[in-house]
Amino acid sequence: MHVPVPPSPMKPAVAPSVQLGVTVLYTCLYGGLFLVVYVQLWLLLLYRHKRWSYQSIFLFLCLFWAALRTTLFSFYFHNALAANHLPTPVYWLFYCFPVCLQFFTLSLFNLYFTQVRQVIVKDVCISEKIVHSLITLWVARCVYATMSVIFLCVNIVCASLGQHGASGGASENTWSLVLVRVLVNDLLFILEAVCLATSLLLLTRSSHPTTPYIRSKVHHFRMLKEIVPNPLILCSEWVPSEGESKQLIKTS
């Protein structure tokens, strides 16, 4: 006669000491990133840089992302179970919105490199192609803005419906929403990555411009594949504003 064996009690995946060490490590890393970005924003204000530029928007996105991650990991010092059972708006803010901020940052990179590409085209091409360059820039802005709105709406709707489905016990609908959310997020991320790689490839293979300022920046982009594999470092070094782009067009 087969005697049923009672299931063994569930144990934590990692030891409490390891969990505490990992929590301290990530909290310090995210907190350090928050302080570095905060200092960079004050330096922009101190040196009277243009407040609304690609660099300032990028730093604000990083600041908000680091603040959310630091706050989330600080919860694990007290009660990890309570951090996983937050109200729906708070849960979405700490767990889902940072992913949206990452997607917004990737869209900002694509828009930045698209504008740099169009500045180079306007500098080296004839005047008939300037209108086409401006239209391309506005189309790129609309496309990236639409993709960001779709990404945000899909995450909000799926998170809210999934939370209600989980509370009501509809597990199949919850898994379907998770699948839709993962597919849409992954496809949009892949599309943004392909656009970014294409922009970098076009910049590295662009013809030699006439303006010395643009020529130095093109040389900087051509060194990207060898010395800077991460576009975060590149955009933190030099991010031209729209005023600088107009100044470059006047000098051409």
C-alpha positions in Angstrom: 0.0 0.0 0.0 1.4 3.3 -1.1 1.7 5.8 1.8 1.5 9.5 0.7 4.5 11.5 1.7 3.6 14.9 3.0 5.2 17.8 1.0 8.3 19.4 2.5 7.9 22.9 3.7 9.0 25.7 1.3 12.4 27.3 1.9 13.8 30.5 0.7 15.7 30.4 -2.5 18.7 32.1 -1.0 20.0 32.3 2.6 18.9 35.4 4.5 22.5 36.6 4.8 22.9 36.4 1.0 19.6 38.2 0.5 20.7 41.0 2.8 24.0 41.4 1.1 22.5 41.5 -2.4 19.9 44.1 -1.1 22.7 46.3 0.4 24.8 46.0 -2.8 22.0 47.0 -5.2 20.7 49.7 -2.9 24.2 51.2 -2.8 24.6 51.0 -6.6 21.3 52.6 -7.4 21.8 55.2 -4.7 25.3 56.0 -6.0 23.8 56.4 -9.5 21.1 58.7 -8.2 23.7 60.9 -6.5 25.9 61.0 -9.7 23.0 62.0 -11.9 21.8 64.5 -9.3 25.2 66.2 -9.3 25.2 66.3 -13.1 21.9 68.1 -13.2 23.2 70.7 -10.8 26.3 71.1 -13.0 24.0 71.8 -16.0 22.2 74.4 -14.0 25.5 75.9 -12.7 27.0 76.2 -16.1 23.8 77.6 -17.6 23.3 74.8 -20.1 20.1 74.6 -22.0 17.5 73.2 -19.6 15.5 71.3 -22.1 18.0 69.4 -24.2 18.7 65.7 -24.9 21.3 65.6 -22.1 18.9 67.1 -19.5 16.0 64.8 -20.5 18.4 61.8 -20.4 19.6 62.7 -16.9 16.1 63.2 -15.6 15.1 59.8 -16.9 18.1 58.2 -15.2 17.4 60.1 -12.0 13.8 59.0 -11.8 14.8 55.4 -12.7 17.5 55.3 -10.0 15.1 56.8 -7.4 12.5 54.2 -8.1 15.0 51.3 -7.9 16.6 52.6 -4.7 13.2 53.0 -3.0 12.1 49.5 -4.1 15.2 47.8 -2.8 15.0 49.8 0.5 11.7 48.0 1.1 13.5 44.6 1.3 15.3 45.7 4.5 12.0 45.5 6.4 9.6 43.1 4.8 10.1 41.5 1.4 6.6 40.0 1.3 5.0 43.4 1.8 7.0 44.8 -1.1 5.5 42.1 -3.4 1.9 42.8 -2.3 1.6 46.5 -2.8 -1.5 48.3 -4.1 -1.9 48.2 -7.9 -0.8 51.8 -8.6 2.2 51.6 -6.3 3.1 48.1 -7.6 3.1 49.3 -11.2 5.1 52.4 -10.3 8.0 50.4 -8.7 8.0 47.3 -10.9 6.6 48.2 -14.3 7.3 51.9 -14.8 11.2 51.5 -14.6 10.9 49.3 -17.7 9.0 52.1 -19.4 11.7 54.6 -18.5 14.3 52.3 -20.1 12.2 52.2 -23.2 11.8 56.0 -23.2 15.6 56.3 -22.8 16.2 54.0 -25.8 13.7 56.1 -27.9 15.6 59.2 -26.8 18.9 57.6 -28.1 17.2 56.9 -31.4 15.9 60.4 -31.8 19.2 61.9 -30.8 21.2 59.9 -33.4 18.5 60.6 -36.0 18.9 64.3 -35.4 22.7 64.1 -35.6 22.4 62.2 -38.8 20.1 64.9 -40.3 22.4 67.7 -39.2 25.3 66.0 -41.1 23.1 65.5 -44.1 22.0 69.1 -44.1 25.7 70.1 -43.8 27.0 68.1 -46.8 24.0 68.0 -49.1 22.4 70.6 -51.4 19.6 72.8 -50.3 16.9 70.7 -52.1 17.5 67.9 -49.6 17.1 70.1 -46.5 13.3 69.9 -46.6 13.5 66.1 -46.9 15.8 66.0 -44.0 13.4 68.1 -41.8 10.5 65.9 -42.8 12.5 62.8 -41.9 13.3 64.2 -38.5 9.6 65.0 -37.8 8.5 61.6 -38.9 11.1 60.0 -36.7 9.9 62.1 -33.7 6.3 61.0 -34.4 7.2 57.3 -34.8 9.2 57.2 -31.6 6.6 59.1 -29.6 3.9 56.7 -30.9 6.0 53.7 -29.9 6.5 55.1 -26.5 2.8 55.8 -26.0 1.9 52.2 -27.1 4.5 50.7 -24.8 3.2 52.8 -21.8 -0.5 52.0 -22.6 0.1 48.3 -23.0 2.0 48.1 -19.7 -0.7 50.1 -17.8 -3.6 48.1 -19.2 -2.0 44.7 -18.8 -0.9 45.5 -15.3 -4.3 46.8 -14.1 -6.2 43.9 -15.8 -3.8 41.3 -14.5 -4.0 42.6 -11.0 -7.8 42.4 -11.1 -7.7 39.0 -12.7 -5.3 37.7 -10.1 -7.6 38.9 -7.3 -10.6 37.3 -8.9 -8.9 34.0 -9.6 -8.9 34.1 -13.4 -5.5 32.6 -13.9 -5.8 31.9 -17.6 -6.7 35.5 -18.4 -3.8 36.6 -16.3 -1.3 34.5 -18.2 -2.7 35.7 -21.5 -2.2 39.3 -20.5 1.3 38.5 -19.4 2.0 36.9 -22.7 0.6 39.8 -24.7 2.6 42.2 -22.6 5.9 40.3 -23.0 5.4 40.0 -26.7 4.6 43.6 -27.3 7.5 44.8 -25.0 10.0 42.5 -26.6 9.0 43.4 -30.2 9.2 47.1 -29.4 12.5 46.8 -27.7 13.9 44.8 -30.7 12.6 47.3 -33.1 14.2 50.2 -31.2 17.5 48.3 -31.0 17.5 47.7 -34.8 16.8 51.4 -35.4 19.6 52.4 -33.0 22.1 50.0 -34.7 21.1 51.3 -38.1 21.6 54.9 -37.1 25.0 54.1 -35.7 25.9 52.2 -38.8 24.9 55.2 -41.0 26.8 57.6 -38.8 30.0 55.5 -39.0 29.7 55.2 -42.8 28.7 58.8 -43.5 30.8 60.9 -45.9 33.2 63.5 -44.7 31.4 66.8 -43.8 32.8 70.2 -44.5 32.3 71.7 -41.1 35.3 71.0 -38.7 32.9 70.7 -35.7 30.8 68.0 -37.5 33.9 66.3 -38.8 35.2 65.8 -35.3 31.9 64.4 -34.1 31.7 62.0 -37.0 35.2 60.8 -36.1 34.0 60.4 -32.6 31.1 58.2 -33.8 33.4 56.1 -35.9 35.4 55.2 -32.8 32.2 54.1 -31.1 32.4 50.4 -32.2 35.9 50.0 -30.9 36.0 51.9 -27.6 32.4 52.5 -26.5 30.1 49.5 -26.7 27.5 51.2 -24.5 25.5 54.1 -25.9 24.8 55.4 -22.4 28.4 56.5 -22.1 28.3 58.2 -25.5 25.2 60.2 -24.9 26.5 61.3 -21.5 29.6 62.8 -23.2 28.0 65.0 -25.9 24.4 65.6 -26.6 23.7 68.5 -28.9 20.7 70.6 -28.4 18.5 72.1 -31.1 20.2 75.4 -30.7 23.5 73.9 -31.4 22.1 72.2 -34.5 20.9 75.5 -35.8 24.3 77.0 -35.1 25.9 74.2 -37.1 23.6 74.8 -40.0 24.5 78.5 -40.0 28.2 77.8 -40.1 27.9 75.4 -43.0 
